[in-house]
Amino acid sequence: MTRDGRIGLKFCGGCNPEIDRKVLAEAIQMRLPQPFRLTTEEGDEPWETALLLCGCPTACADRPEIRGAARRWILISGKRVDDEDVSQEKMVERVMTKMEALLRQDR
């Protein structure tokens, strides 16, 4: 996924959230295996993988200039993960399943 363990994190502006973006990001961070960690700090090179955490289905932050910050994205848009409806209770689990699949691809 990334040599230094960084997983990018971008948030929308939060104008109409259906979900608590901060709580969700914290829950995902707690489930990430070492050495992986979420970060909003961008470097000179794009992140290998990132989360775009939008509070509603509009996903207004899903724009080309944002997408250019990482090679691969998991898009959370309200109660959807990559265009799949997910209950709020199962959202962390679904994101972690996607993260684990990306980790396996990189081995």
N, C-alpha and C positions, 0 to 999 in steps of 0.2 A: 504494500500500500504506500509506504513511504519509508525511506531509509532512516529518517530521524524521528519517526513516530508522530509527526504533525499531521493532523486531519483538519482541514480548513473548516471554518464556521462563519456563515453569513446569515444575518437576520434581515427580515423585512422591516419596514417602519413601524409596524404594530398598530396600524390605525383601526383595524376591525378584527381582532383576534378571536378565533374559536377555541384556541388552545393556549395554554401558558407556555410560551416559547422558552422562557428561562428555566422553568422547572423541567421541561423536556430535555433541554441541553444538559442540565446538571445530571439528570438520570442517565442519559446516554454516556456522559463522561465517566460516571461511576461504574458503568458496565464494561468500559473499554479495557482490554488487557494491556499490561505494561509492554512496551514503552509508549503506547499510543495515547494521544491526548488531543482534545479539541483546541484550536487556536484561531483567533481572529487576526493574528499578525501575519501579514503577507510578506514574502521574501522576494528576491529577484526572479526566482523561477516559480511557475504555477505550482500549486499544491497537486499532489497525485490524486487525492480524493478529498471531497469536501461535502458538507451538509449545507443546504440552503433551507433555512427554517423560516417559513412564511406562516403567519398566523391564520390566514384564511385561504379559500380555494382560488381566489383571484391571482395569488402568487405574483404580485406586481414587481417583486425584486428579481424575478426570473427573466433577466435581460442579457443580451450578448456580452455587454461589458462586465457583468458579474460572472457569467459562465466562463469567461476567459481567464479567471483566476485559478481554475483547477482543470485537470484533465478529465475527471469523472465526478459526477454529482449524485447525491441522493437528495431528492426534492421532497420536502415536507410542506404541504400546502393545506393548512387547516387539518382536517381529519383524513388526509390522504398522504400516502407515501408512494412516490413515483407513480402517480395516477391510479393507485389502488386504495379503495376505501378501507380504513382501518379504525376500529374503535379506539378512543383515547386510552383505554385501559391496556390495549395491546400495541400501542404505537412504539414504545421503547423496544419491545421484543421484535417487532417487524424491522425496525431500523437496524438492530443488532444482527438480525439474520442477514440483511443485505450487506452490512459491514463485514461479517464473517465470510460471506461469499467473495467479496472483493479481496480480502486477505488471502484466501485460498488461491485466487487467480494469480497472485503475485509470488507465490512460492515457487 
